[in-house]
Amino acid sequence: MFVNGEEIVDKKLTFHDLKEQEREARKQLIIDAAIRLFSQKSISNVGMRDIAKEAGISPALIYRYFKDRDDLFVTAFLYTSKLTF
């Protein structure tokens, strides 16, 4: 099968694969929300509740992916650094 001139290998996704994709999508949603807020305010003025509200999720869910706000800040910083270099 070809899409946009590139061959796509048909692979049956397992339930585990789908759950992992969902987990990564949620993590990226949190990172994106954090980047938006950290670009508007200093880290000390952004709380986990603010990030959760921006992402449209519960604050508790963020802690499944990140230890604390500093961990999320570092992850967001490294992510944006990869995009700019």
MMTF fields as JSON, N, C-alpha, C and O atoms, coordinates in Angstrom:
{
  "mmtfVersion": "1.0.0",
  "mmtfProducer": "UNKNOWN",
  "numBonds": 339,
  "numAtoms": 340,
  "numGroups": 85,
  "numChains": 1,
  "numModels": 1,
  "chainsPerModel": [1],
  "groupsPerChain": [85],
  "chainIdList": ["A"],
  "bondAtomList": [4, 2, 8, 6, 12, 10, 16, 14, 20, 18, 24, 22, 28, 26, 32, 30, 36, 34, 40, 38, 44, 42, 48, 46, 52, 50, 56, 54, 60, 58, 64, 62, 68, 66, 72, 70, 76, 74, 80, 78, 84, 82, 88, 86, 92, 90, 96, 94, 100, 98, 104, 102, 108, 106, 112, 110, 116, 114, 120, 118, 124, 122, 128, 126, 132, 130, 136, 134, 140, 138, 144, 142, 148, 146, 152, 150, 156, 154, 160, 158, 164, 162, 168, 166, 172, 170, 176, 174, 180, 178, 184, 182, 188, 186, 192, 190, 196, 194, 200, 198, 204, 202, 208, 206, 212, 210, 216, 214, 220, 218, 224, 222, 228, 226, 232, 230, 236, 234, 240, 238, 244, 242, 248, 246, 252, 250, 256, 254, 260, 258, 264, 262, 268, 266, 272, 270, 276, 274, 280, 278, 284, 282, 288, 286, 292, 290, 296, 294, 300, 298, 304, 302, 308, 306, 312, 310, 316, 314, 320, 318, 324, 322, 328, 326, 332, 330, 336, 334],
  "bondOrderList": [1, 1, 1, 1, 1, 1, 1, 1, 1, 1, 1, 1, 1, 1, 1, 1, 1, 1, 1, 1, 1, 1, 1, 1, 1, 1, 1, 1, 1, 1, 1, 1, 1, 1, 1, 1, 1, 1, 1, 1, 1, 1, 1, 1, 1, 1, 1, 1, 1, 1, 1, 1, 1, 1, 1, 1, 1, 1, 1, 1, 1, 1, 1, 1, 1, 1, 1, 1, 1, 1, 1, 1, 1, 1, 1, 1, 1, 1, 1, 1, 1, 1, 1, 1],
  "groupList": [{"groupName": "MET", "atomNameList": ["N", "CA", "C", "O"], "elementList": ["N", "C", "C", "O"], "formalChargeList": [0, 0, 0, 0], "bondAtomList": [1, 0, 2, 1, 3, 2], "bondOrderList": [1, 1, 2], "singleLetterCode": "M", "chemCompType": "L-PEPTIDE LINKING"}, {"groupName": "PHE", "atomNameList": ["N", "CA", "C", "O"], "elementList": ["N", "C", "C", "O"], "formalChargeList": [0, 0, 0, 0], "bondAtomList": [1, 0, 2, 1, 3, 2], "bondOrderList": [1, 1, 2], "singleLetterCode": "F", "chemCompType": "L-PEPTIDE LINKING"}, {"groupName": "VAL", "atomNameList": ["N", "CA", "C", "O"], "elementList": ["N", "C", "C", "O"], "formalChargeList": [0, 0, 0, 0], "bondAtomList": [1, 0, 2, 1, 3, 2], "bondOrderList": [1, 1, 2], "singleLetterCode": "V", "chemCompType": "L-PEPTIDE LINKING"}, {"groupName": "ASN", "atomNameList": ["N", "CA", "C", "O"], "elementList": ["N", "C", "C", "O"], "formalChargeList": [0, 0, 0, 0], "bondAtomList": [1, 0, 2, 1, 3, 2], "bondOrderList": [1, 1, 2], "singleLetterCode": "N", "chemCompType": "L-PEPTIDE LINKING"}, {"groupName": "GLY", "atomNameList": ["N", "CA", "C", "O"], "elementList": ["N", "C", "C", "O"], "formalChargeList": [0, 0, 0, 0], "bondAtomList": [1, 0, 2, 1, 3, 2], "bondOrderList": [1, 1, 2], "singleLetterCode": "G", "chemCompType": "PEPTIDE LINKING"}, {"groupName": "GLU", "atomNameList": ["N", "CA", "C", "O"], "elementList": ["N", "C", "C", "O"], "formalChargeList": [0, 0, 0, 0], "bondAtomList": [1, 0, 2, 1, 3, 2], "bondOrderList": [1, 1, 2], "singleLetterCode": "E", "chemCompType": "L-PEPTIDE LINKING"}, {"groupName": "ILE", "atomNameList": ["N", "CA", "C", "O"], "elementList": ["N", "C", "C", "O"], "formalChargeList": [0, 0, 0, 0], "bondAtomList": [1, 0, 2, 1, 3, 2], "bondOrderList": [1, 1, 2], "singleLetterCode": "I", "chemCompType": "L-PEPTIDE LINKING"}, {"groupName": "ASP", "atomNameList": ["N", "CA", "C", "O"], "elementList": ["N", "C", "C", "O"], "formalChargeList": [0, 0, 0, 0], "bondAtomList": [1, 0, 2, 1, 3, 2], "bondOrderList": [1, 1, 2], "singleLetterCode": "D", "chemCompType": "L-PEPTIDE LINKING"}, {"groupName": "LYS", "atomNameList": ["N", "CA", "C", "O"], "elementList": ["N", "C", "C", "O"], "formalChargeList": [0, 0, 0, 0], "bondAtomList": [1, 0, 2, 1, 3, 2], "bondOrderList": [1, 1, 2], "singleLetterCode": "K", "chemCompType": "L-PEPTIDE LINKING"}, {"groupName": "LEU", "atomNameList": ["N", "CA", "C", "O"], "elementList": ["N", "C", "C", "O"], "formalChargeList": [0, 0, 0, 0], "bondAtomList": [1, 0, 2, 1, 3, 2], "bondOrderList": [1, 1, 2], "singleLetterCode": "L", "chemCompType": "L-PEPTIDE LINKING"}, {"groupName": "THR", "atomNameList": ["N", "CA", "C", "O"], "elementList": ["N", "C", "C", "O"], "formalChargeList": [0, 0, 0, 0], "bondAtomList": [1, 0, 2, 1, 3, 2], "bondOrderList": [1, 1, 2], "singleLetterCode": "T", "chemCompType": "L-PEPTIDE LINKING"}, {"groupName": "HIS", "atomNameList": ["N", "CA", "C", "O"], "elementList": ["N", "C", "C", "O"], "formalChargeList": [0, 0, 0, 0], "bondAtomList": [1, 0, 2, 1, 3, 2], "bondOrderList": [1, 1, 2], "singleLetterCode": "H", "chemCompType": "L-PEPTIDE LINKING"}, {"groupName": "GLN", "atomNameList": ["N", "CA", "C", "O"], "elementList": ["N", "C", "C", "O"], "formalChargeList": [0, 0, 0, 0], "bondAtomList": [1, 0, 2, 1, 3, 2], "bondOrderList": [1, 1, 2], "singleLetterCode": "Q", "chemCompType": "L-PEPTIDE LINKING"}, {"groupName": "ARG", "atomNameList": ["N", "CA", "C", "O"], "elementList": ["N", "C", "C", "O"], "formalChargeList": [0, 0, 0, 0], "bondAtomList": [1, 0, 2, 1, 3, 2], "bondOrderList": [1, 1, 2], "singleLetterCode": "R", "chemCompType": "L-PEPTIDE LINKING"}, {"groupName": "ALA", "atomNameList": ["N", "CA", "C", "O"], "elementList": ["N", "C", "C", "O"], "formalChargeList": [0, 0, 0, 0], "bondAtomList": [1, 0, 2, 1, 3, 2], "bondOrderList": [1, 1, 2], "singleLetterCode": "A", "chemCompType": "L-PEPTIDE LINKING"}, {"groupName": "SER", "atomNameList": ["N", "CA", "C", "O"], "elementList": ["N", "C", "C", "O"], "formalChargeList": [0, 0, 0, 0], "bondAtomList": [1, 0, 2, 1, 3, 2], "bondOrderList": [1, 1, 2], "singleLetterCode": "S", "chemCompType": "L-PEPTIDE LINKING"}, {"groupName": "PRO", "atomNameList": ["N", "CA", "C", "O"], "elementList": ["N", "C", "C", "O"], "formalChargeList": [0, 0, 0, 0], "bondAtomList": [1, 0, 2, 1, 3, 2], "bondOrderList": [1, 1, 2], "singleLetterCode": "P", "chemCompType": "L-PEPTIDE LINKING"}, {"groupName": "TYR", "atomNameList": ["N", "CA", "C", "O"], "elementList": ["N", "C", "C", "O"], "formalChargeList": [0, 0, 0, 0], "bondAtomList": [1, 0, 2, 1, 3, 2], "bondOrderList": [1, 1, 2], "singleLetterCode": "Y", "chemCompType": "L-PEPTIDE LINKING"}],
  "groupTypeList": [0, 1, 2, 3, 4, 5, 5, 6, 2, 7, 8, 8, 9, 10, 1, 11, 7, 9, 8, 5, 12, 5, 13, 5, 14, 13, 8, 12, 9, 6, 6, 7, 14, 14, 6, 13, 9, 1, 15, 12, 8, 15, 6, 15, 3, 2, 4, 0, 13, 7, 6, 14, 8, 5, 14, 4, 6, 15, 16, 14, 9, 6, 17, 13, 17, 1, 8, 7, 13, 7, 7, 9, 1, 2, 10, 14, 1, 9, 17, 10, 15, 8, 9, 10, 1],
  "groupIdList": [1, 2, 3, 4, 5, 6, 7, 8, 9, 10, 11, 12, 13, 14, 15, 16, 17, 18, 19, 20, 21, 22, 23, 24, 25, 26, 27, 28, 29, 30, 31, 32, 33, 34, 35, 36, 37, 38, 39, 40, 41, 42, 43, 44, 45, 46, 47, 48, 49, 50, 51, 52, 53, 54, 55, 56, 57, 58, 59, 60, 61, 62, 63, 64, 65, 66, 67, 68, 69, 70, 71, 72, 73, 74, 75, 76, 77, 78, 79, 80, 81, 82, 83, 84, 85],
  "secStructList": [7, 3, 3, 6, 6, 3, 3, 7, 7, 7, 7, 7, 7, 7, 2, 2, 2, 2, 2, 2, 2, 2, 2, 2, 2, 2, 2, 2, 2, 2, 2, 2, 2, 2, 2, 2, 2, 2, 2, 2, 1, 7, 4, 4, 4, 7, 7, 2, 2, 2, 2, 2, 2, 2, 2, 6, 1, 7, 2, 2, 2, 2, 2, 2, 2, 7, 1, 1, 2, 2, 2, 2, 2, 2, 2, 2, 2, 2, 2, 2, 2, 2, 2, 2, 7],
  "xCoordList": [0.85, 0.0, 0.899, 1.903, 0.526, 1.284, 0.418, -0.754, 0.999, 0.336, 1.314, 2.448, 0.865, 1.736, 3.077, 4.12, 3.033, 4.237, 5.146, 6.198, 4.766, 5.585, 4.883, 3.671, 5.686, 5.114, 4.807, 5.647, 3.615, 3.184, 3.043, 2.312, 3.732, 3.649, 2.405, 2.217, 1.56, 0.359, 0.766, 1.388, 0.415, 0.737, -0.52, -1.163, -0.852, -2.008, -1.585, -0.647, -2.285, -1.976, -2.598, -3.743, -1.834, -2.359, -2.987, -2.8, -3.717, -4.314, -3.22, -3.38, -2.117, -0.985, -0.443, -0.134, -0.328, 0.148, -0.776, -0.318, -2.069, -3.043, -2.984, -3.059, -2.851, -2.764, -1.494, -1.514, -0.399, 0.854, 0.733, 1.231, 0.079, -0.137, -1.002, -0.75, -2.019, -2.905, -2.125, -2.297, -1.279, -0.465, 0.473, 0.596, 1.124, 2.037, 1.285, 1.794, 0.08, -0.725, -1.112, -1.075, -1.485, -1.833, -0.623, -0.731, 0.518, 1.744, 2.078, 2.458, 1.94, 2.222, 1.232, 1.606, -0.025, -1.047, -0.644, -0.79, -0.142, 0.303, 1.515, 1.573, 2.47, 3.672, 3.294, 3.799, 2.417, 1.994, 1.311, 1.559, 0.45, -0.228, 0.788, 0.7, 1.746, 2.778, 3.611, 3.917, 3.971, 4.763, 4.004, 4.577, 2.725, 1.918, 1.928, 2.125, 1.719, 1.647, 3.013, 3.129, 4.046, 5.389, 5.892, 6.76, 5.364, 5.78, 5.069, 5.489, 3.988, 3.227, 3.576, 3.518, 3.942, 4.199, 5.476, 5.954, 6.017, 7.193, 6.771, 5.597, 7.739, 7.436, 6.767, 5.899, 7.166, 6.582, 5.124, 4.408, 4.689, 3.303, 2.415, 1.283, 2.935, 2.156, 2.046, 3.054, 0.822, 0.601, 0.131, -0.262, 0.179, -0.277, -1.759, -2.194, -2.525, -3.954, -4.134, -5.02, -3.289, -3.345, -3.052, -3.737, -2.036, -1.655, -2.765, -3.103, -3.323, -4.411, -5.609, -6.21, -5.948, -7.073, -6.791, -7.664, -5.584, -5.193, -5.263, -5.643, -4.895, -4.892, -6.262, -6.498, -7.17, -8.505, -8.524, -9.301, -7.652, -7.574, -7.572, -7.54, -7.607, -7.558, -6.108, -5.199, -5.889, -4.521, -3.846, -2.64, -4.615, -4.034, -3.417, -2.431, -3.988, -3.472, -2.053, -1.26, -1.73, -0.381, 0.665, 1.754, 0.326, 1.289, 1.533, 2.456, 0.738, 1.024, 2.19, 2.849, 2.425, 3.442, 4.663, 5.766, 4.464, 5.541, 5.551, 4.503, 6.762, 6.915, 6.37, 5.676, 6.697, 6.255, 6.377, 6.714, 6.105, 6.134, 7.524, 7.664, 8.549, 9.915, 10.247, 10.884, 9.817, 10.026, 9.335, 9.909, 8.126, 7.385, 8.058, 8.147, 8.527, 9.205, 10.455, 10.684, 11.258, 12.482, 12.134, 12.78, 11.126, 10.699, 10.234, 10.589, 9.44, 8.952, 10.113, 10.146, 11.062, 12.232, 13.041, 13.426, 13.296, 14.063, 13.322, 13.936, 12.008, 11.199, 11.315, 11.515, 11.189, 11.289, 12.711, 12.906, 13.703, 15.092, 15.316, 16.032, 14.706, 14.821, 14.182, 14.665, 13.097, 12.394, 13.172, 13.064, 13.955, 14.652, 16.038, 16.614, 16.584, 17.93, 17.88, 18.922],
  "yCoordList": [-1.167, 0.0, 1.235, 1.285, 2.228, 3.474, 4.658, 4.737, 5.574, 6.815, 7.939, 7.927, 8.911, 10.034, 9.567, 10.161, 8.5, 7.998, 7.181, 6.723, 6.987, 6.202, 4.893, 4.84, 3.839, 2.539, 2.442, 2.74, 2.028, 1.83, 0.33, -0.348, -0.169, -1.588, -1.806, -1.172, -2.714, -3.026, -3.78, -4.84, -3.235, -3.857, -3.839, -2.803, -4.971, -5.023, -4.513, -5.024, -3.512, -2.952, -3.818, -4.255, -4.049, -4.787, -3.797, -2.586, -4.324, -3.487, -2.72, -1.538, -3.392, -2.748, -1.583, -0.522, -1.781, -0.711, 0.501, 1.64, 0.244, 1.339, 2.078, 3.306, 1.341, 1.978, 2.825, 3.907, 2.34, 3.089, 4.367, 5.416, 4.286, 5.478, 6.491, 7.694, 5.996, 6.866, 7.535, 8.726, 6.772, 7.306, 8.399, 9.454, 8.154, 9.144, 10.396, 11.508, 10.219, 11.371, 12.229, 13.457, 11.587, 12.333, 13.081, 14.237, 12.421, 13.057, 14.272, 15.318, 14.142, 15.261, 16.398, 17.569, 16.065, 17.067, 17.895, 19.118, 17.23, 17.91, 18.791, 19.937, 18.262, 19.037, 20.279, 21.369, 20.124, 21.266, 22.341, 23.532, 21.918, 22.875, 23.591, 24.801, 22.838, 23.433, 24.45, 25.526, 24.121, 25.044, 26.344, 27.429, 26.233, 27.451, 28.322, 29.534, 27.71, 28.491, 29.01, 30.157, 28.178, 28.629, 29.735, 30.513, 29.815, 30.901, 32.212, 33.282, 32.125, 33.316, 33.815, 35.015, 32.885, 33.225, 32.539, 31.598, 33.014, 32.354, 31.032, 30.825, 30.149, 28.832, 28.946, 28.14, 29.937, 30.084, 30.535, 30.415, 31.044, 31.503, 30.535, 30.865, 29.342, 28.315, 27.106, 26.524, 26.738, 25.574, 24.38, 24.509, 23.223, 22.009, 22.098, 21.558, 22.773, 22.951, 23.798, 23.536, 24.814, 25.653, 24.824, 24.944, 23.992, 23.15, 22.152, 21.93, 21.557, 20.6, 21.263, 20.697, 22.455, 23.178, 23.481, 23.309, 23.928, 24.236, 22.989, 23.068, 21.84, 20.584, 19.915, 19.004, 20.372, 19.775, 18.414, 17.533, 18.257, 17.0, 17.297, 18.458, 16.245, 16.451, 16.63, 16.055, 17.424, 17.613, 16.298, 16.137, 15.366, 14.092, 13.323, 12.608, 13.468, 12.746, 13.18, 12.369, 14.437, 14.926, 14.149, 13.872, 13.801, 13.112, 11.661, 11.027, 11.131, 9.808, 9.883, 8.883, 11.086, 11.275, 12.044, 11.863, 12.897, 13.764, 13.788, 13.832, 13.758, 13.725, 14.99, 14.933, 16.149, 17.429, 18.494, 18.187, 19.719, 20.815, 21.0, 21.277, 20.848, 21.003, 19.935, 20.226, 18.713, 17.628, 17.955, 17.755, 18.45, 18.835, 20.012, 20.038, 20.977, 22.135, 21.704, 22.151, 20.838, 20.365, 19.598, 19.782, 18.749, 17.996, 18.938, 18.759, 19.94, 20.916, 21.707, 21.968, 22.086, 22.827, 21.994, 22.483, 20.736, 19.861, 19.621, 19.554, 19.493, 19.298, 20.504, 20.346, 21.706, 22.901, 23.084, 23.605, 22.663, 22.747, 21.863, 22.246, 20.685, 19.78, 20.389, 20.191, 21.128, 21.733, 22.883, 23.142, 23.572, 24.761, 24.462, 25.307, 23.285, 22.962, 21.951, 21.568],
  "zCoordList": [0.0, 0.0, 0.0, 0.711, -0.805, -0.901, -0.491, -0.86, 0.27, 0.661, 0.372, 0.849, -0.415, -0.804, -1.367, -1.093, -2.152, -2.789, -1.897, -2.345, -0.64, 0.278, 0.589, 0.793, 0.618, 0.923, 2.416, 3.265, 2.699, 4.079, 4.3, 3.578, 5.28, 5.591, 6.432, 7.47, 5.965, 6.735, 7.993, 7.922, 9.116, 10.392, 11.227, 11.394, 11.735, 12.613, 13.978, 14.59, 14.433, 15.743, 16.826, 16.719, 17.846, 18.981, 19.957, 19.843, 20.897, 21.934, 22.666, 22.973, 22.942, 23.625, 22.794, 23.338, 21.479, 20.592, 20.66, 20.747, 20.62, 20.665, 21.995, 22.027, 23.09, 24.41, 24.51, 25.098, 23.942, 23.975, 23.146, 23.553, 21.993, 21.172, 21.912, 21.858, 22.6, 23.377, 24.51, 24.772, 25.169, 26.269, 25.755, 26.378, 24.639, 24.067, 23.618, 23.756, 23.083, 22.655, 23.858, 23.781, 24.969, 26.182, 26.726, 27.137, 26.726, 27.213, 26.355, 26.881, 25.052, 24.155, 24.369, 24.291, 24.638, 24.931, 26.153, 26.157, 27.174, 28.393, 28.101, 28.545, 27.365, 27.023, 26.224, 26.496, 25.249, 24.427, 25.269, 25.082, 26.196, 27.075, 27.962, 28.167, 28.484, 29.34, 28.561, 29.076, 27.346, 26.524, 26.3, 26.4, 25.998, 25.795, 27.049, 26.963, 28.202, 29.441, 29.877, 30.311, 29.766, 30.152, 29.235, 29.629, 28.027, 27.126, 27.464, 27.023, 28.25, 28.627, 30.026, 30.296, 30.915, 32.315, 32.779, 32.145, 33.881, 34.453, 35.087, 35.397, 35.272, 35.831, 37.199, 37.535, 37.984, 39.321, 39.277, 40.271, 38.148, 38.013, 37.238, 36.885, 36.977, 36.283, 37.199, 37.599, 37.525, 38.372, 37.56, 36.4, 38.19, 37.517, 37.167, 36.149, 38.002, 37.689, 36.435, 35.622, 36.284, 35.081, 33.83, 32.814, 33.926, 32.789, 32.477, 31.314, 33.519, 33.325, 32.651, 31.737, 33.105, 32.509, 31.039, 30.189, 30.745, 29.366, 28.48, 27.312, 29.047, 28.296, 28.269, 27.476, 29.144, 29.197, 29.876, 29.511, 30.875, 31.613, 33.108, 33.517, 33.919, 35.368, 35.814, 35.215, 36.862, 37.36, 37.756, 37.568, 38.3, 38.733, 37.566, 37.744, 36.388, 35.229, 34.871, 34.391, 35.097, 34.786, 35.58, 35.079, 36.822, 37.681, 37.259, 37.769, 36.35, 35.782, 34.799, 34.511, 34.295, 33.266, 33.757, 33.241, 34.749, 35.228, 36.75, 37.395, 37.31, 38.773, 39.421, 40.436, 38.813, 39.355, 38.264, 37.12, 38.621, 37.649, 37.055, 35.863, 37.884, 37.384, 36.34, 35.326, 36.592, 35.631, 34.306, 33.236, 34.382, 33.179, 32.481, 31.254, 33.249, 32.66, 31.89, 30.767, 32.5, 31.839, 30.563, 29.531, 30.632, 29.452, 28.353, 27.187, 28.718, 27.732, 27.143, 25.94, 27.987, 27.515, 26.525, 25.463, 26.875, 25.987, 24.676, 23.611, 24.761, 23.552, 22.624, 21.419, 23.18, 22.335, 21.818, 20.719, 22.592, 22.131, 20.911, 19.986, 20.908, 19.759, 18.522, 17.407, 18.715, 17.583, 16.971, 15.772, 17.789, 17.296, 16.738, 16.053, 17.013, 16.513, 15.415, 14.882]
}
